[in-house]
Amino acid sequence: MKRLLQKFDTLGLLLLVAAAIYYSVTNLWDKWSLGLAIAGGVFILVGLVANYQQILASLGKRSTKYATNYVVSVVLVVALVSGVNFIGKRHPRRLDLTSTGRFTLAPQTTQILQKLNKTLDIKAFFPGGDYPPLKELLVEYQTRSGHVRYEFIDPDRQPALAKQFDVSTYGTFSNPFTGTQMKFGTVVLVAGDRREKIEKRSEEVREEDLTNAIIKVLRTEMKKVYFIEGHGEKSPEDTERKGCSEAKKGLESQGFRVETTNLASQAKVPDDAKVAVMAGPTTAPFEQEMQFVNGFLNRGGGFLLMVDPAPAPGLEGFLKSWGVQVDNDVVLDVSGAGRLMGAGPQIPLVLRYESHKITDRFKAMTFFPLARSVGPSKETVSGITVESLFKSNANSWGETDLRGAEASFDEKKDLKGPLSLAVAVTKEVKPATEKEPAVKARMVVVGDSDFAANGYLQQGNGNLFLNMVSWLAQEEDLISIRPKSPEDRRVLLSQSQQRMLLYLTVIVLPGSVLIAGITVWTRRRR
């Protein structure tokens, strides 16, 4: 019996190793891993008690001293390596060499995670209880914030938990390009008593999906954005090239609720509106309708106005009262940048931005088809701050002869670039008190509405539009560069290129190695 007890220390060590392996595989410290660890500790203690006489007798031997030095050295090395590994785990550094930054979290994601101040539980329901691509992404999120916790769950093995979170979407699908089987599932985000669900049937869960879900689950109120209609404006329901359905989709992904309103029939901007958008009116609104907008702004609302060149109305009278000047021109860019979009000089390209919350750290390229210049008026209005957001480049001008068949710069009539294309307006309508912050009216005026239309709402334009609305809604935390969808970067080869690649890899390279080998063998024979 005593001999059996003396072997317990070895058995205990094996149990501790098993607990460590179980935890490293499952990433869960559950009853099994805890039970193995406790049993291992108990067995080691029993083994040490059973062997204490032999241990005391061997302490005085020279071989024991050498062995002790050896064991201490090993322990120190293991402790050093473990410490370095722990630091590396808590503060990982990765080098992303992809041209699109595919493995780097977007600035908006990092910004939101750094400001996370409560626990966010992410439960991923996937077949088999694991999905490495998503796990790698969740590790990045957890690295950026200690408040993020994630867990993978197999809905077939834990049906009660799947039913609790109303999970029914999971399984496998075939990749149409490679034919490989891939998993899909449901990701549930829980913050307090709020939940948000991501369901994907035929594609992977991307960073964009996770970040948008985090925004929604953390938002305490659903802020409404109203698109004003009745004057030929672009509609958020229109899915055609000139519509704004993609803009609506982007706003909803950020947790906003989008609706439409008619000022003439409602006789006001809705009371629950946080932001009102007038996207390129083709006919002038009634003066009373703009008074409704004035009343909305003076309540602390946000207004996004996008005006197009004539014959579209410029709303000069309304904007003059807010310190904004709208020029009767079309901005032409002769730098050749418009060729990038397959267009001529009528599409000014913007690469540099003024200092403002909307454009903070914004470096993406944006473009504005058929834009007019909009800037601060020469006569300032008391209590109102007007700031330019971005300008056309130096090789541009504002063409004032809108009837001519050809355009050329006229120093006497035209406006020399760079020209302001958008402004941000701020007015304090209620001063701050000891209990409440100041209430401010906010307005953004852009000299083009097509930049937010479906046909032009690319990555840069889309981010800029969403930044404008976020600032107007006083959601500065959402102003940043958003995650972008992964690009399809497949290499497409013609038939001749495929044959050349086949000959090179199957015949030329192996043949060269074979010839080189025969040559060396022949020389050695001589």
C-alpha positions in Angstrom: 0.0 0.0 0.0 2.9 2.4 0.9 4.5 1.8 -2.5 1.3 2.6 -4.2 1.0 5.9 -2.2 4.6 6.8 -3.2 3.5 6.8 -6.8 0.7 9.3 -6.2 3.0 12.3 -6.8 3.7 11.1 -10.4 -0.1 10.5 -10.9 -0.8 14.0 -9.5 1.7 15.6 -11.9 0.0 13.8 -14.9 -3.4 15.0 -13.7 -2.1 18.7 -13.6 -0.7 18.3 -17.1 -4.1 16.9 -18.3 -5.9 19.9 -16.7 -3.6 22.3 -18.5 -4.0 20.5 -21.9 -7.8 20.5 -21.4 -7.9 24.2 -20.7 -5.6 25.1 -23.6 -7.9 23.1 -26.0 -11.3 24.2 -24.8 -10.4 27.7 -23.5 -12.8 27.0 -20.7 -12.1 26.7 -17.0 -15.1 24.5 -16.1 -15.8 21.7 -13.6 -13.7 19.2 -15.5 -10.5 21.2 -15.7 -11.0 22.4 -12.1 -11.6 18.8 -10.9 -8.4 17.5 -12.7 -6.3 20.3 -11.1 -7.7 19.7 -7.6 -7.2 16.0 -7.9 -3.7 16.5 -9.2 -2.8 18.8 -6.3 -4.2 16.3 -3.7 -2.3 13.3 -5.3 1.0 15.3 -5.3 0.5 16.2 -1.6 -0.2 12.5 -0.7 2.9 11.4 -2.7 5.1 13.9 -0.9 3.8 12.8 2.6 4.4 9.1 1.6 7.9 9.8 0.4 9.0 12.3 3.1 11.5 9.9 4.8 13.3 9.3 1.5 13.2 13.0 0.7 14.8 13.9 4.1 17.5 11.2 3.7 18.5 12.4 0.2 18.8 16.1 1.1 22.4 15.7 2.4 23.8 13.9 -0.6 26.0 15.6 -3.2 23.9 14.3 -6.0 20.8 15.8 -4.4 22.5 19.2 -4.3 23.3 18.9 -8.0 19.8 17.7 -8.8 18.4 20.6 -6.8 20.5 23.1 -8.7 19.3 21.6 -11.9 15.7 21.6 -10.9 15.9 25.2 -9.7 17.5 26.2 -13.0 14.7 24.5 -15.0 12.1 26.1 -12.8 13.6 29.6 -13.4 13.8 29.0 -17.1 10.2 27.8 -17.2 9.1 30.8 -15.1 11.0 33.2 -17.4 9.5 31.7 -20.5 6.0 31.6 -18.9 6.3 35.3 -17.9 7.3 36.3 -21.4 4.5 34.2 -22.8 2.0 35.9 -20.3 3.2 39.4 -21.3 2.9 38.5 -24.9 -0.6 37.1 -24.4 -1.8 40.3 -22.6 0.0 42.7 -24.9 0.2 41.0 -28.4 1.9 42.7 -31.3 1.1 41.6 -34.8 2.5 42.8 -38.2 -0.2 43.0 -40.9 1.5 42.9 -44.3 -1.7 42.7 -46.3 -2.3 45.7 -48.7 -5.8 46.3 -47.4 -5.0 45.8 -43.6 -7.2 42.8 -43.5 -5.9 41.6 -40.1 -5.9 45.0 -38.4 -9.0 46.2 -36.5 -10.5 49.4 -37.9 -10.1 52.6 -35.9 -13.8 52.7 -35.1 -13.6 49.2 -33.6 -10.6 50.1 -31.5 -12.2 53.3 -30.4 -15.4 51.6 -29.3 -13.6 48.8 -27.5 -11.3 51.2 -25.6 -14.4 53.1 -24.3 -16.2 50.0 -23.3 -17.0 50.3 -19.6 -19.2 47.3 -18.9 -19.0 43.5 -19.5 -19.8 42.4 -23.0 -20.5 38.7 -23.3 -20.2 37.2 -26.9 -21.7 33.7 -27.3 -20.9 32.0 -30.6 -23.2 29.1 -31.5 -21.4 27.0 -34.2 -21.4 23.3 -35.1 -18.8 21.5 -33.0 -18.5 24.4 -30.7 -15.6 26.1 -32.5 -14.8 28.1 -35.6 -11.1 29.3 -35.8 -11.5 32.3 -38.1 -14.1 33.9 -35.8 -12.1 32.9 -32.7 -9.0 34.7 -34.1 -11.2 37.8 -34.6 -12.7 37.6 -31.1 -9.2 37.3 -29.6 -8.3 40.6 -31.2 -11.4 42.2 -29.6 -10.6 40.7 -26.2 -7.1 42.0 -26.5 -8.3 45.6 -27.0 -10.7 45.5 -24.0 -10.7 43.5 -20.8 -14.5 43.8 -20.7 -15.0 41.5 -23.7 -15.6 37.8 -22.9 -16.4 35.2 -25.5 -17.5 31.6 -25.5 -18.1 29.0 -28.3 -21.1 26.7 -27.8 -22.2 23.7 -29.8 -26.0 24.1 -30.1 -26.4 20.3 -30.6 -24.7 19.4 -27.4 -26.2 22.3 -25.4 -29.8 22.6 -26.8 -31.2 24.2 -23.7 -28.7 27.1 -23.9 -29.4 27.4 -27.7 -33.2 27.6 -26.9 -32.5 30.2 -24.2 -30.9 32.5 -26.7 -33.4 31.6 -29.5 -30.7 30.1 -31.7 -31.8 28.1 -34.7 -29.4 29.3 -37.5 -26.2 27.1 -37.7 -24.7 24.5 -39.9 -22.3 24.2 -42.9 -22.2 25.6 -46.4 -20.0 25.1 -49.5 -17.7 27.8 -50.6 -18.7 28.6 -54.2 -15.1 29.3 -55.2 -13.2 26.5 -53.5 -15.9 23.9 -52.9 -14.7 23.5 -49.3 -17.2 23.0 -46.4 -17.4 26.0 -44.1 -19.4 26.6 -40.9 -22.0 29.2 -40.2 -23.7 30.0 -37.0 -25.3 32.6 -34.7 -23.4 35.1 -32.5 -25.3 36.6 -29.6 -23.9 39.7 -27.8 -25.1 40.4 -24.3 -24.5 43.6 -22.4 -26.6 43.9 -19.2 -30.2 43.1 -20.1 -29.7 44.0 -23.8 -29.1 41.4 -26.6 -28.1 41.6 -30.2 -27.9 38.7 -32.6 -25.8 38.1 -35.7 -27.1 35.4 -38.1 -25.1 34.4 -41.2 -26.2 31.6 -43.4 -23.8 31.7 -46.4 -20.9 33.9 -45.3 -18.5 34.5 -42.5 -19.1 36.8 -39.5 -16.9 39.8 -40.3 -15.5 42.6 -38.1 -18.1 45.0 -39.6 -20.9 42.7 -38.3 -19.4 42.5 -34.8 -18.7 46.2 -34.5 -22.1 47.2 -35.7 -23.7 44.7 -33.3 -21.7 46.1 -30.4 -22.9 49.6 -31.3 -26.5 48.5 -31.2 -26.3 46.5 -28.0 -24.6 49.4 -26.2 -27.0 52.1 -27.4 -29.4 53.0 -24.7 -31.9 54.8 -27.0 -32.8 54.4 -30.6 -32.1 57.8 -32.2 -34.3 58.6 -35.3 -33.1 60.1 -38.5 -35.8 61.6 -40.8 -35.3 62.1 -44.5 -37.5 65.1 -45.6 -39.5 64.5 -48.7 -41.9 66.5 -50.9 -39.4 68.6 -52.9 -37.9 65.9 -55.2 -35.3 64.9 -52.6 -33.4 61.5 -52.9 -35.4 58.8 -51.0 -34.0 56.3 -48.5 -36.3 53.8 -50.0 -35.0 54.2 -53.6 -32.7 51.3 -54.5 -31.7 52.8 -57.9 -28.4 54.5 -58.6 -29.8 57.9 -57.6 -31.5 56.7 -54.4 -30.3 56.6 -50.8 -31.2 53.1 -49.7 -27.5 52.3 -49.1 -27.2 55.4 -46.8 -30.3 54.2 -44.9 -28.7 50.7 -44.6 -25.5 52.2 -43.2 -27.4 54.4 -40.7 -29.4 51.4 -39.5 -26.2 49.4 -39.1 -25.0 52.1 -36.7 -28.1 51.8 -34.6 -30.2 54.7 -36.0 -33.8 54.3 -37.0 -34.6 55.9 -40.4 -37.9 57.3 -41.4 -39.3 59.9 -43.8 -41.4 63.0 -43.1 -43.2 65.7 -45.1 -42.9 69.2 -43.5 -45.9 70.6 -45.3 -48.3 67.9 -44.0 -46.7 67.5 -40.5 -46.3 71.3 -40.0 -43.1 70.6 -38.1 -40.1 68.3 -37.8 -41.2 65.3 -35.7 -40.6 65.7 -32.0 -38.6 62.4 -31.8 -36.2 63.4 -34.6 -32.6 63.6 -33.6 -31.4 64.4 -37.2 -33.2 65.7 -40.2 -31.8 65.2 -43.7 -32.7 67.1 -46.9 -31.0 65.3 -49.7 -30.9 67.4 -52.8 -34.2 69.2 -53.2 -35.1 69.9 -56.9 -37.8 72.4 -56.0 -37.7 75.1 -53.4 -39.4 74.4 -50.1 -42.0 76.9 -48.8 -40.6 79.5 -46.5 -42.8 78.2 -43.7 -41.2 74.7 -44.1 -37.8 76.2 -43.5 -39.1 77.9 -40.4 -40.0 74.5 -39.2 -36.4 73.5 -39.7 -35.3 76.6 -37.9 -37.5 75.7 -34.9 -36.0 72.1 -34.9 -32.5 73.5 -34.9 -33.3 75.9 -32.1 -34.5 72.9 -30.0 -31.0 71.4 -30.3 -31.6 69.2 -33.4 -29.2 68.3 -36.2 -29.8 69.1 -39.8 -28.0 67.7 -42.9 -28.6 69.8 -46.0 -27.3 68.7 -49.4 -27.8 71.2 -52.2 -27.0 70.7 -55.9 -25.9 73.2 -58.5 -28.6 75.2 -60.4 -31.3 74.8 -61.5 -31.7 73.1 -58.1 -32.6 75.6 -55.3 -29.6 76.8 -53.2 -31.8 78.0 -50.2 -29.6 81.1 -50.0 -32.0 83.0 -47.7 -32.3 80.3 -45.1 -28.5 79.6 -45.1 -27.6 83.3 -45.0 -29.3 83.6 -41.6 -27.0 80.8 -40.4 -23.8 82.4 -41.7 -23.4 80.1 -44.8 -22.8 81.2 -48.4 -23.9 79.1 -51.3 -22.3 80.0 -54.6 -24.1 79.8 -58.0 -21.4 77.7 -59.7 -20.2 74.2 -60.6 -16.8 73.2 -59.2 -14.5 71.8 -61.9 -11.3 69.9 -61.1 -8.7 69.9 -63.9 -6.0 68.0 -61.9 -7.0 64.8 -63.7 -8.0 63.1 -60.5 -11.5 62.5 -61.8 -10.1 60.1 -64.3 -9.8 57.6 -61.4 -13.5 57.5 -61.4 -13.7 57.2 -65.2 -15.1 60.8 -65.3 -14.0 64.3 -66.3 -13.4 67.5 -64.3 -17.1 67.6 -63.1 -16.2 65.2 -60.2 -13.9 67.0 -57.7 -11.8 64.6 -55.7 -10.9 65.4 -52.0 -7.8 64.0 -50.4 -7.2 66.5 -47.6 -9.6 67.6 -44.8 -9.9 70.5 -42.4 -9.6 70.0 -38.7 -13.0 69.1 -37.3 -14.7 66.3 -35.3 -16.3 65.0 -38.5 -13.0 64.6 -40.3 -10.8 63.7 -37.4 -8.2 61.2 -38.6 -10.1 60.9 -41.8 -7.8 60.1 -44.7 -10.0 58.3 -47.2 -10.6 59.6 -50.7 -14.0 61.1 -51.4 -15.6 62.5 -54.6 -18.5 64.8 -55.3 -20.2 64.6 -58.7 -21.5 68.0 -59.9 -20.9 70.0 -56.8 -21.3 73.7 -56.0 -19.1 75.6 -53.6 -20.4 76.2 -50.0 -18.5 78.1 -47.4 -18.7 80.5 -44.5 -20.3 83.9 -45.5 -18.2 87.0 -45.4 -20.5 88.6 -42.9 -20.5 86.5 -39.7 -23.6 86.0 -37.6 -23.4 86.5 -33.9 -23.4 83.3 -31.8 -22.9 81.0 -34.8 -19.7 79.2 -35.7 -19.2 78.1 -39.4 -16.3 75.9 -40.3 -15.2 74.5 -43.6 -14.9 70.7 -43.6 -12.9 70.1 -46.9 -12.0 71.9 -50.1 -11.3 71.1 -53.7 -7.7 71.1 -54.8 -5.7 74.1 -56.1 -6.3 73.0 -59.8 -10.0 73.7 -59.6 -12.4 76.6 -60.0 -16.0 77.4 -59.7 -17.5 77.8 -63.1 -20.3 80.5 -63.1 -21.3 80.3 -66.7 -23.7 77.3 -66.4 -25.2 77.8 -69.9 -22.0 77.6 -71.9 -21.2 74.4 -73.9 -17.5 74.6 -72.9 -15.9 75.7 -69.6 -12.7 77.7 -69.2 -11.5 79.7 -66.2 -12.4 83.4 -66.3 -10.6 85.4 -63.7 -13.3 88.1 -63.7 -16.3 85.8 -63.3 -15.2 82.4 -62.0 -14.1 81.5 -58.5 -10.5 80.4 -58.1 -9.8 77.2 -56.2 -9.4 75.7 -53.7 -13.1 76.0 -52.9 -15.0 74.9 -49.8 -17.4 72.1 -50.6 -19.0 71.6 -47.2 -19.4 73.4 -43.8 -20.3 72.5 -40.3 -22.5 75.0 -38.3 -22.8 75.2 -34.5 -25.0 77.5 -32.4 -25.5 77.4 -28.7 -29.3 77.6 -28.1 -29.3 77.0 -24.4 -26.4 77.8 -22.0 -25.0 75.1 -19.7 -26.2 74.9 -16.1 -24.8 73.2 -13.0 -27.0 70.2 -13.8 -27.2 70.1 -17.6 -24.7 70.7 -20.4 -25.3 73.3 -23.0 -27.8 72.6 -25.8 -26.4 73.2 -29.3 -27.9 73.3 -32.8 -25.8 71.6 -35.4 -26.0 71.7 -39.1 -23.9 70.4 -42.0 -24.3 71.8 -45.5 -22.8 70.0 -48.5 -22.7 71.4 -52.1 -23.7 68.0 -53.5 -26.2 65.3 -52.9 -24.9 62.6 -55.3 -22.0 61.8 -53.0 -24.5 60.0 -50.7 -26.4 58.3 -53.5 -26.2 54.5 -54.0 -24.0 54.9 -57.1 -21.3 56.8 -55.3 -21.5 55.7 -51.7 -18.2 53.8 -51.7 -16.0 53.3 -48.6 -14.8 57.0 -48.3 -18.1 58.7 -49.2 -20.0 56.3 -46.9 -17.8 56.9 -43.9 -18.0 60.7 -44.5 -21.8 60.6 -44.7 -22.1 58.5 -41.5 -19.6 60.7 -39.7 -21.7 63.7 -40.6 -24.9 62.1 -39.2 -23.1 60.9 -36.1 -21.8 64.4 -35.3 -25.3 65.9 -35.9 -26.7 63.3 -33.5 -24.0 64.2 -31.0 -22.6 60.6 -31.2 -19.0 61.5 -31.4 -17.9 58.1 -30.3 -19.1 56.7 -33.7 -17.0 59.2 -35.7 -14.1 57.2 -37.2 -13.1 55.0 -40.1 -15.4 52.0 -40.1 -14.5 48.4 -40.8 -14.6 47.6 -44.5 -15.7 44.4 -46.1 -12.9 42.1 -47.4 -12.0 42.6 -51.0 -12.1 39.8 -53.6 -8.5 39.7 -54.6 -8.4 36.5 -56.7 -5.9 36.2 -59.5 -7.6 35.7 -62.8 -5.4 34.0 -65.5 -6.1 33.6 -69.2 -5.8 30.2 -70.9 -2.4 31.0 -72.3 -1.2 32.2 -68.8 -2.5 29.0 -67.2 -0.7 26.9 -69.8 2.5 28.9 -69.2 2.2 28.4 -65.4 1.6 24.7 -65.9 4.6 24.2 -68.2 6.8 26.2 -65.7 5.8 24.3 -62.6 5.4 20.8 -64.1 8.0 20.7 -66.8 10.6 23.5 -66.6 11.4 23.6 -62.9 11.4 19.9 -62.3 13.3 19.4 -65.6 16.0 21.9 -64.5 16.5 20.1 -61.2 16.8 16.8 -63.0 19.3 18.1 -65.6 21.3 19.7 -62.8 21.4 16.4 -60.9 22.4 14.4 -63.9 25.2 16.9 -64.7 26.6 16.7 -61.1 26.4 13.0 -61.1 28.2 12.7 -64.4 31.1 15.0 -63.3 31.6 13.0 -60.1 31.8 9.8 -62.1 34.7 11.2 -64.1 
